[in-house]
Amino acid sequence: MSDFVTVSEGRAKLPQLVKQLASDGGQVVVTVHGKPKVMMMNYDDYMEILDMYAFGITPQVLQESLDSGISTMTLEDLKKEHGLED
């Protein structure tokens, strides 16, 4: 679940938010006039999402796999299996 902050709160708490996201992960949504405008997240989490999309693994594909009972593996194991380690 994402935390929501106004742009004013985000500006005032930016160092704290960066430290929190870097260590704990998660997301923070910044709102302007009550409407979500920007999401901040841990960089490693973001890169993992990009890697998943590069493999064609979308949230829908993940859910379908879980619903059908297909066994899953970590992204790191998938990279190793296909020789794509960093």
HUKA-V17927 format. One record per residue. N is the residue number from 1. BURIAL is b if it has 24 or more other C-alpha atoms within 12 Angstrom, else e. Layout:
# HUKA-V17927
{{N BURIAL} {N BURIAL}}
This chain:
# HUKA-V17927
{{1 e} {2 e} {3 e} {4 b} {5 b} {6 e} {7 e} {8 e} {9 e} {10 e} {11 e} {12 e} {13 e} {14 e} {15 e} {16 e} {17 b} {18 e} {19 e} {20 e} {21 b} {22 e} {23 e} {24 e} {25 e} {26 b} {27 b} {28 b} {29 b} {30 b} {31 e} {32 e} {33 e} {34 e} {35 e} {36 e} {37 e} {38 e} {39 b} {40 b} {41 b} {42 e} {43 e} {44 e} {45 e} {46 e} {47 e} {48 e} {49 e} {50 e} {51 e} {52 e} {53 e} {54 e} {55 e} {56 e} {57 e} {58 e} {59 e} {60 e} {61 e} {62 e} {63 e} {64 e} {65 e} {66 e} {67 e} {68 e} {69 e} {70 e} {71 e} {72 e} {73 e} {74 e} {75 b} {76 e} {77 e} {78 e} {79 e} {80 e} {81 e} {82 e} {83 e} {84 e} {85 e} {86 e}}
